[in-house]
Amino acid sequence: MKITVEKIDDINFIMSGTVENSVIEDKVNALKEQAAKESKNDEIKDDNFEQNAASQVFKEFIDEGIKEANLNIADILGQPALKKYEQQ
C-alpha cells in the first residue's frame, strides 16, 4: 500500500495512494475461509465478500494515512471519507 498525505491547511488533509488488487483478493479469500469455518451448512454465498474486503482495506488505508500525517485521532472531526475510487 502506497500512501501520500498532503496538508491543505491546519484542518484539511488529502490522502492519496495505491492499493494492489492482490491485497483485496487476499482479504476476500480470508473472509471466505472464515465464513466457511463459521458456516453450519455447505452453502457459502459470494454476495458481499469483495465489498467487505474493500471496506476493510479502505479503513486500513485511512488508518495508515492518519499515522503518516502524524495526526491525533482525537483531533479528527467527523469521519474521513473516500472521495474517489478507481478499480483497475
C-alpha positions as CSV (number, residue, x, y, z in Angstrom):
1,M,0.0,0.0,0.0
2,K,1.4,3.4,-1.0
3,I,0.1,6.5,0.7
4,T,0.8,10.2,0.2
5,V,-0.6,12.7,2.6
6,E,-0.9,16.4,1.5
7,K,-1.7,19.0,4.1
8,I,-4.0,21.6,2.7
9,D,-4.4,23.8,5.8
10,D,-4.5,23.3,9.5
11,I,-7.6,21.2,9.4
12,N,-7.7,19.6,5.9
13,F,-5.5,16.8,4.5
14,I,-5.7,14.8,1.3
15,M,-4.6,11.2,1.3
16,S,-3.9,9.6,-2.0
17,G,-2.3,6.3,-2.9
18,T,-2.4,2.9,-4.5
19,V,-3.6,-0.4,-3.1
20,E,-2.7,-3.5,-5.2
21,N,-5.7,-5.7,-6.2
22,S,-3.9,-8.6,-4.6
23,V,-4.4,-7.0,-1.2
24,I,-8.2,-7.0,-1.7
25,E,-8.1,-10.5,-3.2
26,D,-6.2,-11.8,-0.1
27,K,-8.9,-10.2,2.1
28,V,-11.6,-11.8,0.0
29,N,-10.0,-15.2,0.4
30,A,-9.6,-14.7,4.2
31,L,-13.2,-13.7,4.5
32,K,-14.3,-16.7,2.5
33,E,-12.2,-19.1,4.7
34,Q,-13.6,-17.5,7.9
35,A,-17.2,-17.9,6.6
36,A,-16.6,-21.5,5.6
37,K,-15.4,-22.2,9.2
38,E,-18.4,-20.4,10.7
39,S,-21.0,-21.8,8.3
40,K,-23.0,-24.7,9.6
41,N,-24.2,-25.7,6.1
42,D,-22.2,-26.3,2.9
43,E,-23.6,-23.2,1.1
44,I,-21.5,-20.1,1.1
45,K,-22.8,-17.1,-0.7
46,D,-20.3,-14.8,-2.5
47,D,-22.6,-11.8,-2.1
48,N,-20.6,-9.3,-0.2
49,F,-17.1,-10.7,0.2
50,E,-15.4,-8.3,-2.2
51,Q,-17.3,-5.3,-0.9
52,N,-16.4,-6.2,2.7
53,A,-12.8,-6.8,1.8
54,A,-12.6,-3.4,0.0
55,S,-14.1,-1.7,3.1
56,Q,-11.5,-3.3,5.4
57,V,-8.7,-2.2,3.0
58,F,-10.0,1.3,2.8
59,K,-10.2,1.5,6.6
60,E,-6.6,0.3,6.8
61,F,-5.7,2.9,4.1
62,I,-7.2,5.7,6.1
63,D,-5.6,4.5,9.4
64,E,-2.2,4.4,7.7
65,G,-2.7,7.9,6.2
66,I,-3.5,9.2,9.7
67,K,-0.3,7.7,11.0
68,E,1.7,9.0,8.0
69,A,0.4,12.6,8.8
70,N,1.1,12.2,12.5
71,L,-2.4,13.1,13.3
72,N,-4.0,12.6,16.7
73,I,-7.3,10.6,16.2
74,A,-8.9,12.6,19.0
75,D,-8.3,15.8,16.9
76,I,-10.2,14.5,13.9
77,L,-13.7,15.9,13.5
78,G,-16.2,13.6,11.8
79,Q,-15.3,10.6,9.7
80,P,-12.6,10.6,7.0
81,A,-14.3,9.9,3.6
82,L,-13.4,8.4,0.4
83,K,-13.8,11.0,-2.4
84,K,-12.6,9.0,-5.4
85,Y,-12.0,5.3,-6.0
86,E,-10.8,3.7,-9.2
87,Q,-10.6,0.0,-9.6
88,Q,-8.1,-1.2,-12.2
